[in-house]
Amino acid sequence: MKEQVDSLITELASHITEVVQKNNVSCSYENEIADKTKALAQLITARAQLK
């Protein structure tokens, strides 16, 4: 389970980085980046709580 969450974290972080780099944080992508960053934070929190 931890490996799957780690994989999701890595994939989402890479995707966010790619969107930011390609679009130079244009206004049209701010909401997408914000939403995905929140999801990333939730995944990291869930990962920290896994035993």
C-alpha positions in Angstrom: 0.0 0.0 0.0 2.8 2.5 0.9 4.5 1.8 -2.4 1.3 2.7 -4.3 0.8 5.9 -2.4 4.5 6.7 -2.9 4.0 6.1 -6.6 1.0 8.4 -6.7 2.9 11.1 -4.9 5.7 10.9 -7.3 3.5 11.0 -10.4 1.4 13.9 -9.1 4.5 15.9 -8.1 6.0 15.3 -11.6 2.8 16.3 -13.3 2.5 19.6 -11.2 6.1 20.4 -12.0 5.5 19.7 -15.7 2.4 22.0 -15.8 4.3 24.8 -14.1 7.4 24.5 -16.3 5.4 24.4 -19.6 2.9 27.1 -18.8 5.1 29.4 -16.6 2.1 29.5 -14.2 -0.2 31.4 -16.5 -3.6 32.4 -15.0 -5.4 29.7 -16.9 -3.6 27.0 -15.0 -3.6 28.5 -11.5 -6.7 26.6 -10.4 -5.4 23.3 -11.8 -2.1 23.7 -10.0 -3.8 24.7 -6.8 -6.1 21.8 -6.9 -3.4 19.3 -7.6 -1.1 20.8 -5.0 -3.9 20.3 -2.4 -4.3 16.7 -3.6 -0.6 16.2 -3.3 -0.6 17.5 0.3 -3.5 15.1 1.1 -1.6 12.2 -0.3 1.5 13.1 1.7 -0.6 13.4 4.8 -2.2 10.0 4.2 1.2 8.5 3.5 2.5 9.8 6.8 -0.4 8.2 8.7 0.1 4.7 7.1 1.7 2.3 9.5 
